């Protein structure tokens, strides 16, 4: 590596060990999502308005049904099952007692809203990671296909409980009883 030009400061390559380091004002861009997987930083760019609308609708639906002792969060709480893994699901549910000021080590539900830039990560990679960290329920809301996929952990592996189309109804008991109509979440 050569010397920096006169008047320029040498570039430092950041090494991220903790999510707090990632969220410093010098290292973030508005709308980006930062996650750490196996000690590596993964950055997802800003998502389209339909993504934000679906996340907001799902947050409201879950908050209205949420019993005492649970916490529903969007962007305010990370899932950190190990020091080398920090995830930021679009929506998460955990026990209130597990929720610290910035992260929870255990989840009851992780929800990802699919978009073209996150589809493979959410459907393949995060599914395997959440399954490995024993997250009991994982939902995938797909605004393009207007469907919700409900996965539940059984014998340490996810099984598909339902693929609910926009106009269909599905009742879940995990993380708490809730009736789901994907069209409500996508309009």
C-alpha positions in Angstrom: 0.0 0.0 0.0 1.5 3.3 -1.1 1.7 6.5 0.9 -1.3 8.9 1.0 -1.1 12.0 -1.2 0.1 15.1 0.5 -2.6 16.6 2.7 -4.7 13.4 2.8 -5.2 11.2 5.8 -4.5 7.5 5.5 -7.6 5.4 5.1 -8.4 3.2 8.0 -10.3 0.0 7.4 -12.8 -0.4 10.2 -13.1 -3.7 12.0 -16.5 -4.2 13.5 -16.9 -6.4 16.6 -20.0 -4.9 18.2 -23.0 -3.3 16.5 -22.7 -0.1 18.6 -19.5 0.5 16.5 -21.5 0.1 13.3 -24.1 2.7 14.4 -21.7 5.6 15.0 -22.7 8.7 12.9 -19.5 8.4 10.9 -20.2 4.9 9.8 -23.8 4.9 8.9 -26.0 6.1 6.0 -29.7 6.9 6.5 -31.9 4.0 5.6 -29.2 1.4 5.6 -29.5 -1.7 7.8 -26.3 -3.1 9.5 -26.1 -6.7 10.6 -23.1 -8.9 11.7 -23.0 -12.5 10.6 -20.1 -14.7 11.6 -18.2 -11.5 12.5 -18.7 -9.9 9.0 -20.6 -6.7 8.5 -23.6 -7.0 6.1 -25.2 -3.8 4.8 -28.6 -3.6 3.2 -29.6 -0.4 1.4 -32.8 1.5 1.8 -36.0 -0.3 1.0 -38.9 0.8 -1.2 -42.1 2.4 0.3 -44.1 -0.8 0.0 -41.6 -2.5 2.3 -42.0 0.2 4.9 -45.8 0.2 4.7 -45.8 -3.6 5.2 -43.5 -3.4 8.2 -45.6 -0.6 9.8 -48.9 -2.5 9.2 -47.4 -5.7 10.7 -46.0 -3.7 13.7 -49.5 -2.2 14.4 -51.2 -5.6 14.1 -48.7 -7.3 16.4 -48.7 -4.4 19.0 -52.5 -4.5 19.2 -52.5 -8.3 19.9 -49.4 -8.3 22.1 -50.1 -9.6 25.6 -48.2 -8.3 28.7 -44.8 -9.8 29.0 -43.9 -9.6 25.3 -42.2 -6.9 23.3 -42.7 -6.1 19.6 -40.0 -4.0 18.0 -39.0 -2.5 14.7 -35.5 -0.9 14.3 -35.1 -0.3 18.1 -33.9 -3.7 19.1 -31.4 -6.1 17.6 -31.3 -9.9 17.9 -27.9 -10.9 19.2 -27.7 -14.6 19.9 -23.9 -14.6 20.1 -21.2 -11.8 20.1 -20.5 -12.6 16.4 -24.1 -12.5 15.2 -26.3 -9.5 15.3 -29.5 -9.4 13.2 -32.1 -6.7 12.7 -35.3 -8.4 11.5 -37.9 -6.1 10.0 -40.1 -7.0 13.0 -39.3 -9.0 16.0 -41.1 -10.3 19.1 -39.4 -11.4 22.3 -40.1 -11.8 26.0 -40.0 -8.4 27.7 -37.6 -9.8 30.3 -35.1 -10.8 27.5 -35.1 -7.3 26.0 -32.1 -5.2 26.9 -31.7 -1.5 25.9 -30.3 -2.4 22.5 -30.6 -6.1 21.9 -32.2 -9.4 22.9 -30.4 -12.7 23.0 -33.6 -14.7 22.3 -36.5 -14.2 19.9 -40.0 -15.7 19.7 -40.7 -14.4 16.2 -38.6 -12.9 13.4 -40.3 -11.3 10.4 -38.7 -10.3 7.2 -40.5 -8.4 4.5 -39.1 -9.5 1.1 -37.8 -7.1 -1.5 -35.7 -7.8 -4.7 -32.5 -6.9 -2.9 -33.1 -9.1 0.2 -35.0 -12.1 -1.2 -32.2 -14.6 -1.3 -30.8 -13.5 2.1 -34.2 -13.6 3.8 -35.5 -16.9 2.2 -32.2 -18.9 2.3 -29.5 -17.5 4.5 -31.6 -15.9 7.4 -33.9 -18.9 7.4 -30.9 -21.2 8.1 -29.4 -18.8 10.7 -32.7 -18.2 12.6 -33.3 -22.0 12.5 -29.8 -22.6 13.9 -30.4 -20.1 16.7 -33.8 -21.8 17.5 -36.1 -18.8 16.7 -39.5 -20.5 17.2 -41.4 -18.6 14.4 -40.2 -17.0 11.2 -42.5 -15.2 8.9 -41.7 -14.0 5.4 -44.1 -11.4 4.0 -43.8 -11.0 0.2 -45.4 -7.7 -1.1 -44.8 -8.7 -4.7 -46.5 -12.0 -4.5 -49.0 -10.8 -1.9 -48.4 -13.7 0.4 -47.2 -14.6 3.9 -45.2 -17.7 4.6 -45.4 -18.9 8.2 -42.6 -21.2 9.5 -42.4 -22.8 12.9 -39.5 -24.7 14.5 -40.2 -28.4 15.0 -37.5 -30.8 16.0 -34.8 -28.1 15.4 -36.0 -27.5 11.8 -38.5 -25.1 10.3 -41.6 -26.5 8.8 -44.0 -24.5 6.7 -47.3 -24.1 8.6 -48.9 -22.0 5.8 -48.4 -20.0 2.7 -51.3 -17.5 3.0 -52.4 -15.6 -0.1 -53.6 -12.0 0.1 -57.3 -12.6 0.5 -56.9 -15.7 2.8 -57.0 -15.9 6.5 -54.7 -17.8 8.8 -54.6 -18.2 12.6 -51.3 -18.5 14.5 -50.7 -19.3 18.1 -47.0 -18.4 18.1 -45.7 -16.1 19.5 -49.3 -15.4 20.7 -52.8 -15.9 19.2 -53.3 -13.8 16.1 -55.5 -13.8 13.0 -53.5 -12.9 9.8 -54.9 -11.5 6.6 -52.0 -10.6 4.3 -54.0 -8.0 2.3 -54.3 -6.0 5.6 -50.6 -5.9 5.8 -50.0 -4.9 2.1 -52.4 -2.1 1.6 
